[in-house]
């Protein structure tokens, strides 16, 4: 099975509340140094997405955090 990933597949910026835009699932897809990746569904398009939640209390090094955001973007 081939999966097509293009720049248009990604959401570059969203200023609304996450829960207003996505229905958050309970399935954890993975964990990392800053947070957890969960499955979610865009409420309008019904597309499945992966949402990474980052716990503010885990951010101790702002440079590493900004690097993580840059990578995700």
C-alpha positions in Angstrom: 0.0 0.0 0.0 1.4 3.4 -1.0 0.9 6.5 1.1 1.1 9.9 -0.6 2.4 12.6 1.7 2.6 16.1 0.3 3.0 19.6 1.9 -0.8 20.2 1.5 -1.4 17.2 3.7 -0.1 19.1 6.7 -1.7 21.9 8.7 0.9 24.6 9.1 -0.9 26.8 11.6 -4.1 26.6 13.7 -5.0 29.2 16.3 -8.3 27.6 17.3 -8.7 25.3 20.3 -7.6 21.8 19.3 -10.8 20.2 20.5 -12.9 22.6 18.3 -11.1 21.5 15.2 -10.4 17.9 15.9 -12.1 15.0 17.6 -9.4 13.6 19.7 -9.1 9.8 19.8 -7.9 7.7 22.7 -5.4 5.7 20.7 -1.8 6.6 21.4 0.4 6.3 18.3 3.7 7.1 20.0 5.5 9.1 22.7 8.5 11.4 22.6 10.6 13.6 24.8 8.0 16.4 24.9 4.7 14.7 24.5 2.4 12.1 23.1 1.1 11.5 19.5 -2.6 10.5 19.4 -5.0 9.8 16.5 -7.5 12.5 15.9 -10.1 13.3 13.2 -10.7 16.7 11.6 -14.2 17.6 12.4 -15.0 19.2 9.0 -13.1 17.1 6.5 -13.3 13.8 8.5 -9.6 13.1 7.7 -7.6 11.1 10.2 -4.6 13.0 11.5 -1.9 12.6 14.1 -1.9 15.2 16.8 1.1 15.8 19.0 0.3 17.1 22.4 3.2 18.7 24.4 3.0 19.0 28.2 4.2 22.5 29.2 5.7 21.2 32.4 8.1 18.9 30.4 9.6 21.9 28.5 12.8 22.7 30.4 15.0 23.8 27.5 13.3 26.4 25.3 15.9 25.9 22.5 15.1 22.2 22.3 11.4 22.9 22.4 11.7 25.5 19.5 13.7 22.9 17.6 10.9 20.4 18.1 8.3 22.9 16.8 10.5 23.7 13.8 10.8 20.0 13.0 7.1 19.4 13.3 6.3 22.5 11.1 
